[in-house]
């Protein structure tokens, strides 16, 4: 039998199985292609070297050579949906390309023509910062609050006249609210590296008119904050009334105080940390890996093509597991199945599975995959310890000298010399953890490195909030921040930790708990 005959048989079997759910576009198009070739062999005997690989198991001796399979084929509606989305994206107009236009609505845009040197040596020749505002700035510009976002959030924290859609912190902002617009002028930005109007991997590189893609340089939280303060410079704001943020925003809020202590009046850090810990790094690593393994990612050069929506969906599902808590899911979903009357399936079947599937579906085409890679990596690199700060300062100083002298390599900041070894990486000399680091963190004394690193904000009143049910930014990390600040000389530290009885919503508590989170923020800001 000819090779194409083998393929035709296999495709017909696959098409027959797929008919139990719905015809597969890819299978039938390939079937049509092979059907156009004559299937009558010139020689009834198999050609030398030609083999047919049957997908059905070998029959037992003495069994009939005809008949149906022992069991019906499994249906895979979840995979059908992925195929349908790919086909739809592929069929979009070539003039626009299949890549979605990432937007959360109308924003203000600040264009900075002055180049931005990044911590790891990259340079943005110019950049945009998308932002939105609420309230009225007073005459001396002393009532400004800078609100920092989480990983994938846009600047749209609250509805505006130009964009009436509810924002991600809609109930927390407004007259009489935690961020009281009768008192304060609130500014929220989309971070650089993002995709909602600020410069990121999907933006155009002014040097060559092409999208940055993975030529975009590695970012840090400090880079994002420096870009935000360029915006404040442009608005004529010398000092913030407060720097406020949750999750990744809580990291940025602390970084703002460390980088610009004379320009920040108060700090609010909710469900954040002063340094990323291995568990959160590991979870973000797995998200990046499933995204990068999607063939459509194409090493970041997917613009104008089908985006890696399958990888994005899986990445979001992994992330969603870390956003909520087990007790909440036990109460909300339990072990209930979506439809107990139907037999179990390999696609989403339990209610918790359908919830995660839905979360991935909503996200996979609303955020740029490259932005997810770069911004999540910036979270991993976050460390306010003094040693890390000094190493970064030395690296920046050296890079500045190179840029001034003209001897700098054009792509130094974006290059990577990492190679995967034959044997796994091992701890390097000087990196072994001491005995105290092996213990489970609780109220132990924070490392001296972190105490010294946070000493820059010893004169800034700070609110640190955590949630016991949070597994992504566990409550010990907020206790660590509060203890380090106090040991560093800050006598105005408020630490609030919500118990599981107060909130079982895990990391997402900062988005949902207006009473406890919002109330604490309102009391602290005054």
N, C-alpha and C positions, 0 to 999 in steps of 0.2 A: 504494500500500500504506500502511496506517495505521501510525503510529509504534509502536503496541503490537505490530503484526505484525512489524515490524523487530526489536524487542526479543525477541519470542518466537523468531524464527529464530536470532538470535545466542545466546540462552540454550540452545536445543536443541543447537546446534553445540558450545557449551561443555560441556553435560552429556554429549554423546557423547564428547568428548575426555577428560573427567574419568573416564568409565567405564573407561578403560584402566588407571586406578589404583584409585580408589574414588569413589563418588558424592560430590559436594560438597553439603553440607547447604544452603549459601547459594544455590547455583545452582538446586537442585531446588525449594527453597521459593519462589524467585522464579518458576521455570517454572510451578509450580502456580498461582501468583497470576495470571500472564498467561494461562494456559490457560483460566481461568474466563471470560475475555472472548471474545466471538465473534470468530473470525478471518476470517470471510467478508466480503470488502469489498463495500460497496454499489455501488461503481463499480470495474470492473476496472482502470481507469487510475489511476496514483498520484495522490494528492491534491496540490494545489499546495503546495509548501513541504515536503512529506514526502520524506525521503531514507533509503534503506537503506545502511548502511555495511557492506559485506561484509568478513569477516575473512579469506577465502581470497584468494590472489593472482589477478589477472586471467589467464584462460587465453589461450594463444597462438592466433592466428588459425588456423582449420582444425582445432583440437583438438575432441575430443568434449565435449559439455556435461554428460556424466554420467561417473561413475567415482570411484574412491578417490583420496585425496591421494597425492602422490609418496612421502611418508615418514610413518611412524607418529608419533602425538603423543608428546611427551616426558612422562615421569612426574616428579612433584615431591613425593616423600614428605616432604621437609623442610617444605614449605608445608602439606601435609595435616596434619602434626603440629601446626603452629601453629594451624590452623583448629580442630582437635579440642580443643586446650587452651582456646582462646577459648570454644568452645561449652560445654565442661565447666564453666568458670568462670561463664559466663553462666547456666547452669542451676542453680547452687547456690542454697541456700535464701536467700530475701530477708531472713530474720531475721538471718542471720550475714553476708551479703554475700560476694562472691567473693574479697575481699582475704585472703591467708593470715595466720594468726596467727604473727608472727615470734617465734620463741623457740628457745633452745638448751637449755632445761631449767630446773630450779629454780635460783634465785639468791637472794642476800640483796639487799635494796633499802634504800638510804639516801635518805631524803626530806629535802631541805634547804628549809626554809621561808623562808630569807633569800634575797632576790633576787640574781641574778647579772648584773652588767653585762658585756656582751660588747664586744670590741675595736672593732667597727664600729658601736657605738651601740645595738644591740638589747638587750633586757632579758628575762630569764626570771624571772617573778615568784616561782617556786619550781621545783624540779627534782628528779628522781630519778636516782640512780646505782645501777645494778645491778652487783654484784660477787660474787666468790667467793674463798675463802681456803683455804690449805693449810699444814700445819705448826702450831706452837704459838707464840704470842706470849710472849716472856719477861716477867719482872716489870717491868723498866724500859722495855719496849717499844722496845728498841734493835736488834732483829733483823728489822725489817720491810723487805721488798723490795716495791716497787711495780712490777708488770709491766705494760707498756703494749702494746696490741694493734696489729695492722695495720688497714688500712682497713675491711674487712668482717668482722672477727673479733668474736666475743662474749667475755664474761668467762670462758667455759668453756675454760681453758687446760689443765686436767687433770681427770680424773674425780674425783667426790666421792661421798659416801654417798647424797646426794639425787639425784645425776645421774651414774650409773656409766658413761655413754658416754665414750669416749676424747676428750680435749681436743685443741686445735690444737697444743699443745706437750707432749703427754702424756709423751714419753720424756725430756724435759728437766727435769721436775719430779718430785721424790720423794726418798726416803731415799738418800743417797749420790750423787744426781744433780747436774747443774750448778746447779740451784736446789734445794739440799739441804734437805728438809723436816725433817731431824733438827737442823738449825742455824737455819733461817730460817722466818719467817712470811711467806708470799707472798700478796699481794693483787693480783687482776687485775680491772679494771673494764671495762664496756662504756662507750665514750665518749659524752658528750652529743652529740646529733645522730644517734646510732645507732638501732637498732630492737630491740635485745635486752634491753629492760628499763629502759634509761636514757632520759631525756627527749629526744625527737627530733621530726621533722616529723609522725610518725604519732601522737604523743601528744596528749592533750586540753589545750587552752589553758584554764587555770582561769578566765580572764576571761569566756569566753562558752560554755564547755562543748562547743566544736567542736574538731575536729582542727586542729592548726596548719597542716598541708599546707605550701604555699609562703608562708604568713604567718610561718613560722619564720625567725628572723633569721640573717644570715650569721655563720658561726663561724670561729674560728681555732684552731690548735693550742694557743695559750696559753689560750684559753677552756676547752678540754678539760682542760688541766692544772690550771687554777684550780679547776674543779669537782672534780677528783680530790683536791686538797688540802683541799677542804671535807669530803670523806669522811674524810680522815686526821684532820682536826680533830675530827670526830664520834667517831672511834675513840680519840682521845686520843694520837695518834702525833705527837710533836713533830719527830722527825728520822728519816729513812729510813736504813737501812743501805745501801741501794742503789736506784737508779732504773734499770730494765732495759727495753729495748725493741728491736724489730726492725722494719725498714721504716718505716711511719708511726710505729710505736712508738719507733723510734730517733730520730725527730724530736722526739717528745714527751719522751723521756728527757733529751735535751739541753736542751729548753725548761724542764723541771722544775728543772734546775740553774741556768739563767739567771734564772728567776723567783724561785726560793727557794733560793739558794746556801747559806744557813745551815741548811737543813733536809734537805740531801741529802749523804750520806756518800760515795757512789761513783756513777759513771755508766757504764752499758754501752749503747753505741749500735751496733747491728748493721745493716748495709746501709741506713743512714739518711743524713741530710745536715743541713747547717745552713741551707740555703736551696734551694728548688726551682729546678731549671734548666729551660730552655725545652723540651727534648725531653719530659721527664716531664709538664710542663704541657700540651703539645700532645697527648700520648696520652690524658690524662684529659679534655681538651676534646672529643676525638672521641667518647669514651665517653658524655659527657654529651649531646652533640648527637644521637647515634643514639637515645638514650633519650627526649630531649625531643621528637624528631620522631615518635615513636610516637603515633598519634592517641589512644590510650587514656591517655596521660599526662595530657592535659587540663589543662595548666599546673599540675599538681600535685594537682588535685582529683579523684582517681580512687578514693578510699576508698569502699567500698560498691559499687564498680563493677568491671568487668574491669580488672585492673592492666596496665600496659604491659609485659607479659612478653616480647613480641618485641624491644622496645628493650633490655630488661635482658639478654636472651640475647646480642644482638649486642655490647652493651657489655662483657659478660664475655669474649666471644671476643677482642675487641680487647685487653682487659687481659691475658688469658692469653698472648697473643703476647709481651708484655713480661716475663712472669714467669719464663720459661725461656730457654735459650740455643740458638743455631743448632747448635753441635756436638752437644748432647744430642739434639736432634731428628733430626739427620743419622744418629746412631747408633741411635736408638730407632725412627724411622719410615722414614728414607731417602725414596725416591720410590715406595715401595710403595703400591699401591691396595688398598682394602678387599676387593674381589673382582675379581681380574684377568680372571676368566672372563666378566664382564659388560661391556657397552660403557660408555664414560665417561658420566658424568651431570653435570648442573649443580648438583645437591644434593651434599652431602658424599660424596666419592669416594675421594680419597687418604686414607691413614691419618691424616695430620696434620690433614686436614679433619674427619674423624670425631672425632678427639681434641678439637679446638676446639668442635665441635658438642656433644659430651657435656659439656664444661666449662660451656658456656652453659646447657644443659638443667638441669644440677644446681643452678645458681645462680639462675635467673630468677624463682623463686617463694620463695626462702629469705631474701631481703634486701629491705628496703623501697627502692623506686626513689628516693624523695625523699632518703633517708639517703645513698644513693650520691652524689647530686648535691651535698649539703651537705658531707659529709665529704671528698669528693675536692677540692672547691673550697677547703676549709680547708688541704689539703695544698699546693695551688698558691700560696696566700697566705703560706706559711711562709718566714720570713727572719729570721735572728738577727743580721743586721748592725745596728750601733749606730744608724745613721740611721733604719732602720725601727722600732727599739725606741723611739727618741725621738719619732718621729711618732705612734706608737701611744699612748705615754704622754700626749702633749699632747692627742690626740683624746679619750682616756678622761677626762682631767681636765676638759676642757670639757663633756663629756657629764655628768659627775658634778655640775658646777655647775648645769647645766640641770635635772637631776632634783631636786636639792635645792631649787631656787627654784620648781619647779613650772612652768617655762616650756617644758619639753621637749615636742617633738611626739611624740604617742603612737606613731606608726609610723616614726619617723625611722630606726631601725636596720634596718628591713626594706625600706625603699623603695629604688628604683633609678632613677636619672635617665639611665642609659645609652641612647643611641639609635644606630642604625646609620647611618653617613654615606653620602652618595652616592658618595664616593670613599673608598678604604681609609684607615684610620688611618695616620698617619705618625709617625715619631719626633718627640717633642717636644723643645724646647730643654732641654739639660741631661741628656737621656737617651741621647745618642749614646754608644756604647761606645768606650772608648779602645783603643789598638792592642793592649795586652796582653790585653784581653778577647777579642780575635778569635782569638788563638792557641788551639790545642787544650790544655785544662787537663791538667797532669800533676803534676809536683812544683814547679811555679812558686810563687812567693810569693803567698799568698792576699791578697785585697784588704784594705787597712787597715781598712775598714769592718767586715769580718767578724772580723778580729783583735781589734778593740776590742769588738765585740759579744760575743765569747766570753771576754773577760777576766774576766767575773763568775765564771767557774768555774775560775780559775787555781789555786785551792787544793783542788780536788776531783779525786782520782784518777779517771782516765777510760780506759776501754777502747773503742777504735774499731775495728770490724771491717768489711771489705769483701770482695767476691768479683770476681775479674777477669772472669768470664763474665756479670756482671750488667749488663744494658743499661738497666734502669729507674732504678736508683740506681748509676751506674757507679763503679768503684773510685776514680776521681780525686776524687770527692766526699768519700769517707772520708779520702783523703790530705789533702784541703783542710782538713777538720775537725781532723785530728791536727796538721798544720803550723800552723794558726791558733792552736790551743791552746798549742802550744809557744812560738810567737812572742809570745803574750800572757802568758807567764810560768808556764805550767803545766809543772812538772818531773816530773810523774807521769802521763805519757801512754803507754799501750800501744797500738800500732797493728799489727793483724794483717790481712794481705791474702792470701786464698786464691787460688792460681793456677788456671788451667783444668785443669791436671793433678790438682790436689787436689779440685776440684769444677767440674763442667760444668753444674750445675743452675741457674745464673743467679741471679735474685733469690730464688727459692724455696729456695736453699741453707739459709737460716736455719731453715726448717721441717724439713729432711731430714738435715742433716749433724750427727749427734750427736757424732761423734768430733772433728771440727775446730772447729765452732762451740761445741758443748757443752763440749768440753775447755778451750777458751780462756776461756769464761765461768767455769767452775769454778775454774781456776787464778787468775783475777783476783779473784774474790770471796773466795778464801781459805778 
